[in-house]
Amino acid sequence: MNKVLLIEDDARLAGLISEYLQRYDFQTRVVLRGDQALTAIEADPPDVIVLDLMLPGMDGFDVCRQIRKQSDLPIVMLTARADLFDQVTGLEVGADDYVLKPVEPRLLLARLRAILRRSQAQPQTAAPSLLSYGGLQIDMSARQVYWRGEEIDLKTADYNLFVILAQAAGRVLSRDELLRRWRGIGFDGVDRTVDVSISRLRRHFADDAHEPRKIKTVWGRGYLFSPIAWED
């Protein structure tokens, strides 16, 4: 089931679109304000975003720009105007497609299916050698980590786990998935090495153990590396 985040301030329209998409095995979430979009994406990254152009708090163009600074998630933009300028601007700031209002649900469904086919069929590319989030830089070719210009000396095991988390920024990783990537073993329900290593990483980066923001604990699911938190 593909997850859709619908960012639309018209609650009635959002409800109708959500109801329609759910009939075709899409799991939908609705956000009514543009300035709440990034928080919603960070909390539960969707497979595709449907983004209205005219929104309170932050308009669709700015929301799209902010998303593109940290993610390649597919974006379908909604606009009530058949103005070529809006359509071109939407594509230039990072939208993958657009649908005009009033929305024809069957057309939106077809566009979503097409964009998901394209994104899921893209070949895997080589991972970048440098990861950068705000004041954090990870040079994977040199196996060095810099935080606010200072090198952070990590143990080999902690560094390896940190890279796994950073490469999956914005996505929750379970203990089982982390252990399989990190040590090649599954989670037996007892092993606490992931938790201990993450505690050390939080200390290195002054991430409050009681209310962590950079490496979050998502109760019952796992851990999430928050790309936005490193901007502070």
C-alpha positions as CSV (number, residue, x, y, z in Angstrom):
1,M,0.0,0.0,0.0
2,N,1.5,3.3,-1.1
3,K,1.4,6.2,1.3
4,V,0.2,9.6,0.1
5,L,0.6,12.9,2.0
6,L,-2.0,15.3,0.8
7,I,-1.2,19.0,1.7
8,E,-4.5,20.8,1.0
9,D,-6.3,23.5,3.0
10,D,-9.8,22.7,1.7
11,A,-10.8,20.0,4.3
12,R,-13.8,18.9,2.3
13,L,-11.8,18.4,-0.9
14,A,-9.0,16.7,1.0
15,G,-11.6,14.3,2.5
16,L,-13.1,13.5,-0.9
17,I,-9.6,12.8,-2.4
18,S,-8.6,10.7,0.5
19,E,-11.7,8.6,0.4
20,Y,-11.3,8.0,-3.3
21,L,-7.6,7.1,-3.1
22,Q,-8.2,4.7,-0.2
23,R,-10.5,2.7,-2.4
24,Y,-7.5,2.0,-4.6
25,D,-5.2,0.9,-1.8
26,F,-3.5,4.2,-1.1
27,Q,-3.0,5.1,2.5
28,T,-3.6,8.9,2.9
29,R,-2.7,11.5,5.4
30,V,-3.9,15.1,5.2
31,V,-2.1,18.3,6.3
32,L,-4.1,21.5,6.1
33,R,-1.2,24.1,6.3
34,G,1.9,24.5,4.3
35,D,4.1,25.3,7.3
36,Q,3.2,21.9,8.8
37,A,4.3,19.9,5.8
38,L,7.9,19.3,6.6
39,T,7.1,18.1,10.1
40,A,4.6,15.7,8.7
41,I,7.1,14.3,6.2
42,E,9.7,13.9,8.9
43,A,7.4,12.1,11.2
44,D,6.2,9.6,8.6
45,P,7.8,9.9,5.1
46,P,5.3,9.2,2.4
47,D,5.8,7.5,-1.0
48,V,4.3,10.5,-2.9
49,I,3.1,14.0,-2.0
50,V,0.1,15.8,-3.4
51,L,0.7,19.5,-2.8
52,D,-1.8,22.3,-3.2
53,L,-0.4,25.6,-4.5
54,M,-2.4,28.0,-2.4
55,L,-1.9,27.2,1.3
56,P,-1.9,29.1,4.6
57,G,1.3,29.4,6.5
58,M,3.6,28.7,3.5
59,D,2.5,28.5,-0.2
60,G,3.0,25.4,-2.3
61,F,6.1,26.8,-4.1
62,D,8.0,27.4,-0.9
63,V,6.9,24.0,0.5
64,C,8.2,22.3,-2.6
65,R,11.5,24.2,-2.4
66,Q,12.0,23.2,1.2
67,I,11.2,19.5,0.5
68,R,13.7,19.5,-2.4
69,K,16.4,20.6,-0.1
70,Q,16.3,17.3,1.7
71,S,14.3,14.8,-0.4
72,D,13.6,13.4,-3.8
73,L,10.1,12.3,-2.9
74,P,7.7,12.5,-5.9
75,I,5.5,15.6,-5.8
76,V,2.3,16.2,-7.7
77,M,1.2,19.9,-7.4
78,L,-2.4,21.0,-7.5
79,T,-3.3,24.4,-8.8
80,A,-6.7,26.1,-9.3
81,R,-5.4,28.2,-12.1
82,A,-4.7,27.1,-15.6
83,D,-1.9,29.7,-15.7
84,L,1.1,28.5,-17.6
85,F,3.3,30.5,-15.2
86,D,2.1,28.5,-12.2
87,Q,2.6,25.2,-14.0
88,V,6.1,26.1,-15.2
89,T,7.1,27.5,-11.8
90,G,5.9,24.4,-10.0
91,L,8.0,22.2,-12.2
92,E,11.0,24.5,-11.9
93,V,11.0,24.4,-8.1
94,G,10.9,20.7,-8.0
95,A,7.4,19.3,-8.6
96,D,7.3,16.2,-10.8
97,D,3.8,16.7,-12.2
98,Y,0.7,18.9,-11.7
99,V,-3.1,18.5,-11.8
100,L,-5.5,21.3,-12.3
101,K,-8.5,22.0,-10.1
102,P,-11.3,21.1,-9.9
103,V,-9.6,17.8,-9.4
104,E,-10.8,14.8,-11.4
105,P,-10.1,11.9,-9.0
106,R,-9.5,9.4,-11.8
107,L,-6.9,11.6,-13.4
108,L,-5.1,12.2,-10.1
109,L,-5.1,8.5,-9.4
110,A,-3.6,7.8,-12.9
111,R,-0.9,10.5,-12.3
112,L,0.0,9.1,-8.9
113,R,0.3,5.5,-10.3
114,A,2.4,6.7,-13.2
115,I,4.8,8.8,-11.0
116,L,5.2,5.9,-8.5
117,R,6.0,3.5,-11.4
118,R,8.7,5.9,-12.6
119,S,10.2,6.5,-9.2
120,Q,10.2,2.8,-8.2
121,A,11.7,1.7,-11.5
122,Q,14.6,4.1,-11.3
123,P,18.0,2.2,-11.2
124,Q,20.0,2.3,-8.0
125,T,22.8,4.8,-8.2
126,A,26.1,4.8,-6.3
127,A,25.8,6.3,-2.9
128,P,27.4,9.7,-2.5
129,S,30.8,9.8,-0.8
130,L,29.8,13.0,1.2
131,L,26.6,13.4,3.2
132,S,25.8,16.8,4.5
133,Y,23.0,18.0,6.8
134,G,23.3,21.5,8.1
135,G,26.4,21.6,10.3
136,L,27.1,17.9,9.8
137,Q,29.4,16.5,7.2
138,I,30.2,12.8,6.8
139,D,33.1,12.1,4.4
140,M,32.6,8.4,3.7
141,S,35.7,8.1,1.5
142,A,37.9,9.2,4.4
143,R,35.6,7.8,7.1
144,Q,35.6,11.2,8.9
145,V,32.7,13.0,10.6
146,Y,32.6,16.8,11.1
147,W,30.1,18.6,13.3
148,R,30.1,22.4,13.1
149,G,33.6,22.4,11.6
150,E,35.2,20.1,14.2
151,E,36.1,16.5,13.6
152,I,34.2,14.0,15.8
153,D,36.2,10.9,16.7
154,L,33.9,7.9,16.5
155,K,34.6,4.3,17.2
156,T,34.4,2.2,14.1
157,A,31.2,0.5,15.1
158,D,29.5,3.8,16.1
159,Y,30.7,5.3,12.8
160,N,29.2,2.5,10.7
161,L,25.9,2.7,12.5
162,F,25.8,6.5,12.2
163,V,26.3,6.2,8.4
164,I,23.5,3.7,8.1
165,L,21.2,6.1,10.0
166,A,22.3,9.1,8.0
167,Q,21.9,7.4,4.6
168,A,18.3,6.6,5.6
169,A,17.6,10.2,6.8
170,G,13.9,10.8,7.4
171,R,13.0,7.1,7.5
172,V,12.4,5.0,10.6
173,L,14.7,2.0,10.8
174,S,13.8,-0.9,13.2
175,R,16.4,-2.5,15.4
176,D,16.1,-5.6,13.2
177,E,16.9,-3.6,10.0
178,L,19.7,-1.7,11.7
179,L,21.3,-4.9,13.1
180,R,21.1,-6.7,9.7
181,R,22.8,-3.7,7.9
182,W,25.2,-3.1,10.7
183,R,26.3,-6.5,11.9
184,G,24.6,-8.9,9.5
185,I,22.3,-10.4,12.2
186,G,18.6,-10.1,13.0
187,F,17.2,-8.7,16.3
188,D,16.6,-11.5,18.8
189,G,14.5,-9.3,21.2
190,V,17.4,-9.0,23.7
191,D,20.4,-7.5,21.9
192,R,20.8,-3.9,23.1
193,T,24.0,-3.0,21.1
194,V,22.0,-0.7,18.8
195,D,20.6,1.2,21.8
196,V,24.0,1.5,23.5
197,S,25.7,2.8,20.3
198,I,23.0,5.3,19.7
199,S,23.4,6.6,23.2
200,R,27.1,7.2,22.6
201,L,26.3,8.9,19.3
202,R,23.8,11.2,21.0
203,R,26.4,12.2,23.6
204,H,28.9,13.0,20.8
205,F,26.4,15.5,19.2
206,A,24.9,16.9,22.4
207,D,21.5,15.3,21.6
208,D,19.4,15.4,24.7
209,A,18.9,11.7,25.8
210,H,15.5,12.5,27.3
211,E,14.2,14.4,24.3
212,P,16.5,13.6,21.4
213,R,16.0,15.6,18.2
214,K,18.8,14.5,15.9
215,I,18.5,10.7,16.4
216,K,14.9,10.2,17.5
217,T,13.4,7.1,19.2
218,V,10.1,6.2,17.5
219,W,8.5,4.0,20.2
220,G,7.5,0.6,19.0
221,R,9.2,1.1,15.6
222,G,12.9,2.0,15.9
223,Y,15.1,5.0,15.3
224,L,15.0,8.0,12.9
225,F,17.8,10.3,11.8
226,S,16.1,13.7,11.5
227,P,17.7,15.8,8.7
228,I,16.0,19.0,9.8
229,A,17.4,18.9,13.4
230,W,21.0,19.1,12.2
231,E,20.2,22.6,10.6
232,D,20.1,24.1,14.1
